[in-house]
Amino acid sequence: METPPSNNAEALQVGKILQGLRRQPDLAFDVLTAETPAGEGTDLTSLLLQDSEASHPSQVVQLRCRLRRWQRILLRLLAPWLARRPDWSFLFTWQDQRAIRHLRQKPDLIYSRAFPPSSHLLALKLARFYQVPWFLHLSDPWCESSLEPSWNRSRWHRAEESRCLQTASRISFTSPVTLERYQQRYPGLADRMVLDFNVYDESSLQPGPWAPGKRFRVVHTGSFTAERPVDPLLRALASLPSQHPLFTDLELLQAGHSTPHCRRLIRKAGPWMQDLGLVTASHALHLQRQADLLLAIDWRFDLARDSQFLLSKLTDYLALRRPVLVITHPGGASGQFVITNGLGKAVSHGDPDGIASAIVAYWQAWKAMDRSQFELPPPSAAYSASRVSAAIASAARTTLAPVDANSG
């Protein structure tokens, strides 16, 4: 599965879960992860090997998961269908024998997280080889995804998804929308399906009071792409009069990857918007802590049922205790999360007036020094890394207890 030092959202979530699992005194774990590109460091290895004095010290086994660039180009030209079985990290699923050779002890349980689903196909091989229980976590839907249905709903993908779900002894999801969708599709497996939320790290809880600066700072950390474009935001702000006093105070910061199209729009937007490009996770956290308003932009779907991707950054934002404006389907997973947790406002992509009104309302609260809008209450512990990790560990103990009793 993807882990730090990779800097994407799923890898960072895995890092938080692993740190929580590491606090369980009776638990030791080994990690099979993608090979670390040269120069990216060994953050995860350093973290896990701190327990090297334990009877079963943790180990990190890095497995090859990607073709070289020229090979990917050639594959796209000659056999693009192969690269989608199950994803571009498909080499990871072929590393089972190498993984078995490197693991020092037989595992008692296999735990896999995806996306990408290549993590699950390797886990399936290991669970069958070792004949042990398997916990499968789908951070994003696989075949029930509303994205790219031309490939992820193919006969091959549906067969592989079914094979994995039928084999796993515990199946977890991050959002109630996805859980409900899979329970409807696999009613015979519904009793194995549970929610394991995305988490925040308790150490990142922001204790200090809101300290407004000279500018009204709105921060977006993440990608602007064709699927999650900056257009709805800029269209909404363009609907305001050019002399609106908001623009005198506004400082809108974007940190992350942006497509050339989005970068051009950002450059044309005005001096109130800055594109900082790619930044480290620590720098992104610093920017988020300095924000008056946090911004998140979701995939665009017309139906709430299709908007089932819960943006992992929303859970991180709980710990920051600052308001969030999320551009999404208000009835989808991300919209429900923001509204249910009192985190801010959810406005649809096709509602520029609603987006502009929300930003202006927060700006007016900033002008009025209304602390009630910018100092949110402490988040629910249900989303903490320690709580979710403890639930996974408890389920593992319950699953393994009959095996231990019989072996005695």
Disulfide bonds with the S-S distance in Angstrom:
none
